[in-house]
């Protein structure tokens, strides 16, 4: 990934998306106004931070790209199978966004935003249908194949062919730290069948699962050929990223955005 810094904020980008001219960024926890344990670029009010802090942090993220915060469209991530097509930005008068773990748009005036702290962010760009999308793939979303659900909705609305799509799996919990019990392992075993062994590590009498590989497998099964994986573990790098597991549930959420809007002067 490409690492950038501006206005005290550090953010990561996928090379293939940059080459395609897609404005996007995965923002670390650095450069915001939130106090501990949400220090400092926390993007979620649901964790106990104030709305004023989160709004300022969001503005700082958008300012990096010279984007207007009024272009934002975000959803209430709920480990569900819902994907929303955003034709216009979310109105500031709407206090609570709709529940959705997938967002997509073909409108340059819309900037998609999601928040993470261990779950996998997956972003998509369809260069033919001119559409972008993002989905939130925690372990429930991975089992439910939220990536495939997002792609199917893109095909339905924008005519997207997965073979044309660029995909990226962003910073999230790595395979060394995603330890699970048999109840969760059983759901993955059922979902992945003969490919379960590719995502499971049974060493040291523990069950560890690789969400990066799991989502890559699911995307390739849909026909996606161009996939970048950040391979940045949020638990290993708590100095840069929020980690729900690493911080024992008391943590902020890092933000990411993606838009078709072209921004000048950003490398």
C-alpha positions as CSV (number, residue, x, y, z in Angstrom):
1,X,0.0,0.0,0.0
2,X,0.9,3.6,-0.5
3,X,1.4,5.6,2.8
4,X,0.6,9.4,2.8
5,X,0.5,12.1,5.4
6,X,-1.2,15.5,5.2
7,X,-2.4,17.9,7.9
8,X,-1.1,15.5,10.6
9,X,-3.2,12.7,9.3
10,X,-1.7,9.4,8.0
11,X,-3.7,7.4,5.5
12,X,-3.1,4.3,3.3
13,X,-4.1,3.8,-0.3
14,X,-4.2,0.9,-2.8
15,X,-1.8,1.3,-5.7
16,X,-4.3,-0.1,-8.3
17,X,-7.0,2.3,-7.2
18,X,-4.6,5.3,-7.3
19,X,-3.5,4.3,-10.8
20,X,-7.2,4.2,-11.8
21,X,-7.7,7.7,-10.4
22,X,-10.0,6.7,-7.6
23,X,-10.0,9.0,-4.5
24,X,-9.9,6.8,-1.4
25,X,-8.1,6.4,1.9
26,X,-7.9,4.2,5.0
27,X,-7.1,6.7,7.8
28,X,-5.1,5.7,10.9
29,X,-6.0,6.8,14.4
30,X,-3.5,9.7,14.2
31,X,-4.2,13.4,13.9
32,X,-7.7,13.8,15.5
33,X,-9.2,15.4,18.6
34,X,-10.7,12.5,20.6
35,X,-9.3,11.8,24.0
36,X,-8.2,8.4,25.3
37,X,-9.2,5.6,24.8
38,X,-10.4,6.9,21.5
39,X,-7.3,8.8,20.7
40,X,-7.4,10.4,18.4
41,X,-9.0,10.2,14.9
42,X,-12.0,8.3,16.1
43,X,-14.9,8.2,13.6
44,X,-17.7,6.7,15.7
45,X,-20.1,8.1,18.3
46,X,-21.3,4.6,19.2
47,X,-18.1,3.8,21.2
48,X,-18.6,6.6,23.8
49,X,-16.9,9.5,22.1
50,X,-18.7,12.8,21.7
51,X,-20.5,13.8,18.5
52,X,-18.5,17.0,18.4
53,X,-15.2,15.2,18.4
54,X,-16.3,12.7,15.7
55,X,-17.7,15.5,13.5
56,X,-14.3,17.3,13.7
57,X,-12.4,14.1,12.9
58,X,-14.7,13.5,9.9
59,X,-14.1,17.0,8.7
60,X,-10.3,16.5,9.0
61,X,-10.5,13.3,7.0
62,X,-12.5,15.0,4.2
63,X,-10.2,18.1,4.2
64,X,-7.3,15.9,3.3
65,X,-8.8,15.4,-0.1
66,X,-10.5,18.8,-0.3
67,X,-13.9,17.1,-0.1
68,X,-17.0,18.7,1.3
69,X,-18.4,16.8,4.3
70,X,-21.9,17.3,2.9
71,X,-21.1,14.7,0.2
72,X,-20.9,12.0,2.9
73,X,-23.0,8.8,2.8
74,X,-22.5,6.4,5.6
75,X,-24.6,3.5,7.1
76,X,-25.1,2.0,10.5
77,X,-22.9,-1.1,10.3
78,X,-24.7,-3.9,12.0
79,X,-23.2,-7.2,10.6
80,X,-26.2,-7.5,8.3
81,X,-26.6,-8.4,4.6
82,X,-28.0,-5.1,3.5
83,X,-26.4,-3.1,0.7
84,X,-27.6,0.5,0.0
85,X,-27.2,2.3,-3.3
86,X,-26.5,5.9,-2.5
87,X,-27.8,8.3,-5.2
88,X,-27.4,11.4,-3.1
89,X,-25.5,12.2,0.1
90,X,-27.1,11.4,3.4
91,X,-29.0,14.4,4.7
92,X,-27.5,16.0,7.8
93,X,-31.1,16.1,9.2
94,X,-31.1,12.3,9.4
95,X,-29.9,11.6,12.9
96,X,-29.4,7.9,12.5
97,X,-28.3,6.4,9.2
98,X,-29.9,3.2,7.8
99,X,-28.5,-0.1,8.8
100,X,-26.3,-1.4,6.1
101,X,-22.9,-3.2,5.8
102,X,-22.5,-2.5,2.1
103,X,-22.6,0.9,0.3
104,X,-22.4,1.6,-3.4
105,X,-22.7,4.5,-5.8
106,X,-22.2,5.7,-9.4
107,X,-22.5,9.4,-8.4
108,X,-19.4,11.5,-8.2
109,X,-21.1,13.8,-5.8
110,X,-21.4,11.0,-3.2
111,X,-18.5,10.0,-0.8
112,X,-19.0,6.6,0.8
113,X,-17.7,6.3,4.4
114,X,-17.3,3.3,6.7
115,X,-15.7,2.7,10.1
116,X,-13.6,-0.3,11.3
117,X,-11.7,-1.7,14.3
118,X,-10.6,-5.3,13.2
119,X,-13.3,-6.2,10.7
120,X,-12.3,-6.3,7.0
121,X,-13.1,-3.3,4.8
122,X,-13.5,-4.4,1.1
123,X,-13.6,-1.7,-1.5
124,X,-14.6,-2.1,-5.2
125,X,-14.2,-0.1,-8.3
126,X,-16.0,-0.9,-11.6
127,X,-14.1,1.0,-14.4
128,X,-16.7,0.1,-17.0
129,X,-19.9,0.8,-15.1
130,X,-18.2,3.7,-13.3
131,X,-19.2,2.8,-9.8
132,X,-17.5,2.3,-6.4
133,X,-18.6,0.3,-3.3
134,X,-17.4,-0.6,0.1
135,X,-18.5,-3.3,2.5
136,X,-17.9,-4.3,6.1
137,X,-16.8,-7.9,6.4
138,X,-16.5,-9.0,10.0
139,X,-16.6,-12.7,10.7
140,X,-20.4,-12.7,10.3
141,X,-20.2,-10.7,7.1
142,X,-17.5,-13.0,5.8
143,X,-19.6,-16.1,6.5
144,X,-22.6,-14.4,4.9
145,X,-20.4,-13.4,1.9
146,X,-21.2,-9.7,2.1
147,X,-18.6,-9.1,-0.7
148,X,-20.6,-11.3,-3.1
149,X,-23.8,-9.6,-2.1
150,X,-22.3,-6.2,-2.8
151,X,-21.1,-7.4,-6.2
152,X,-24.5,-8.9,-7.1
153,X,-26.1,-5.6,-6.3
154,X,-23.5,-3.7,-8.4
155,X,-24.3,-6.0,-11.3
156,X,-28.0,-5.5,-10.9
157,X,-27.8,-1.7,-10.7
158,X,-24.7,-0.8,-12.7
159,X,-24.2,-3.8,-15.0
160,X,-21.0,-4.6,-13.2
161,X,-19.0,-7.6,-14.4
162,X,-16.7,-8.9,-11.6
163,X,-14.0,-9.6,-14.1
164,X,-13.6,-5.9,-14.6
165,X,-13.6,-5.0,-10.9
166,X,-10.7,-3.8,-8.8
167,X,-11.0,-4.9,-5.2
168,X,-9.0,-4.1,-2.1
169,X,-9.1,-5.7,1.4
170,X,-8.0,-3.1,3.9
171,X,-6.3,-3.0,7.4
172,X,-8.0,-5.5,9.7
173,X,-7.3,-8.3,12.2
174,X,-4.6,-10.6,10.9
175,X,-4.5,-14.4,10.9
176,X,-2.2,-14.6,13.9
177,X,-4.7,-12.8,16.1
178,X,-8.1,-13.9,15.0
179,X,-8.5,-16.8,17.4
180,X,-12.0,-18.3,17.6
181,X,-14.0,-21.0,19.4
182,X,-15.5,-24.1,17.8
183,X,-18.9,-22.4,17.4
184,X,-17.5,-19.7,15.1
185,X,-15.1,-22.2,13.4
186,X,-18.1,-24.4,12.6
187,X,-19.8,-21.6,10.7
188,X,-16.7,-21.1,8.6
189,X,-16.3,-24.8,8.1
190,X,-19.9,-25.0,6.7
191,X,-19.4,-21.9,4.6
192,X,-16.1,-22.8,3.0
193,X,-16.4,-26.6,2.8
194,X,-13.3,-28.2,1.2
195,X,-11.5,-24.8,1.2
196,X,-11.7,-24.4,5.0
197,X,-8.2,-25.7,5.5
198,X,-6.9,-22.8,3.5
199,X,-8.1,-20.3,6.0
200,X,-7.7,-22.3,9.3
201,X,-4.6,-22.7,11.5
202,X,-4.8,-25.3,14.2
203,X,-1.3,-25.0,15.6
204,X,-0.7,-24.7,19.4
205,X,-4.2,-26.2,20.1
206,X,-5.9,-23.0,19.0
207,X,-8.2,-22.2,16.1
208,X,-7.1,-19.2,14.1
209,X,-8.8,-18.0,11.0
210,X,-7.5,-15.9,8.1
211,X,-10.2,-13.3,7.2
212,X,-8.0,-11.8,4.5
213,X,-7.7,-15.1,2.7
214,X,-11.3,-16.1,3.3
215,X,-12.6,-12.9,1.6
216,X,-10.1,-13.3,-1.2
217,X,-11.4,-16.8,-1.9
218,X,-15.0,-15.5,-1.9
219,X,-14.2,-12.7,-4.2
220,X,-12.3,-14.9,-6.7
221,X,-15.3,-17.3,-6.7
222,X,-17.4,-14.4,-8.0
223,X,-14.9,-13.8,-10.8
224,X,-12.9,-10.9,-9.4
225,X,-9.3,-11.2,-10.7
226,X,-7.6,-8.0,-9.4
227,X,-7.4,-8.0,-5.6
228,X,-5.0,-6.1,-3.4
229,X,-4.7,-7.1,0.3
230,X,-3.2,-4.6,2.7
231,X,-1.9,-7.3,5.0
232,X,-1.9,-4.8,7.9
233,X,-3.0,-6.3,11.2
234,X,-4.9,-3.8,13.4
235,X,-4.0,-5.8,16.5
236,X,-0.3,-5.8,15.7
237,X,-0.2,-2.1,14.9
238,X,-2.4,-0.5,17.6
239,X,-0.1,2.6,17.4
240,X,-1.7,3.3,14.1
241,X,-5.1,1.5,14.1
242,X,-8.0,0.9,16.4
243,X,-8.5,-2.7,17.5
244,X,-11.6,-3.9,19.2
245,X,-9.9,-7.2,20.2
246,X,-6.5,-5.7,20.9
247,X,-8.1,-3.0,23.2
248,X,-10.5,-5.4,24.8
249,X,-13.6,-3.7,23.5
250,X,-12.7,-0.2,24.6
251,X,-11.6,1.4,21.3
252,X,-12.4,3.9,18.7
253,X,-13.0,3.2,15.0
254,X,-10.9,4.2,12.1
255,X,-12.5,5.8,9.0
256,X,-12.2,5.2,5.3
257,X,-13.7,6.9,2.3
258,X,-14.0,6.3,-1.4
259,X,-15.6,8.5,-4.1
260,X,-15.7,8.9,-7.8
261,X,-15.1,12.6,-7.4
262,X,-11.7,13.6,-8.8
263,X,-9.4,15.5,-6.5
264,X,-6.5,17.6,-7.8
265,X,-3.1,17.7,-6.1
266,X,-3.4,14.4,-4.3
267,X,-0.7,11.8,-5.0
